[in-house]
């Protein structure tokens, strides 16, 4: 199992608008290709301009295949264009992680 942990930082004052755009245009095509995320979280404490989402894959090949299909989806491309035009995102950090063997693995 491979977890793709993504942390995004938005310009101050834009996170709500950015997440609303994602809910309207990005969520559909993304979940169609990647499935439901393990988590999609906003910050309770710390930087209020950040959010995190975690996607579960079988392995790196599964991640590559599903993300390539998403990237080729015209609806996803339309969302990316609108997101770029909004200009809310200023930083993205990704970590690919694997679960330890002594806790139950997350469900997909």
Secondary structure, 3 states (H helix, E strand, C coil): CEEEEEEEEECCCCHHHHHHHHHHHHHHHHHHHHCCCCEEEECCCCCCCEEEEEEEECCHHHHHHHHHHHHHCHHHHHHHHHHHHHCCEEEEEEEEECCCCCCCCCCC
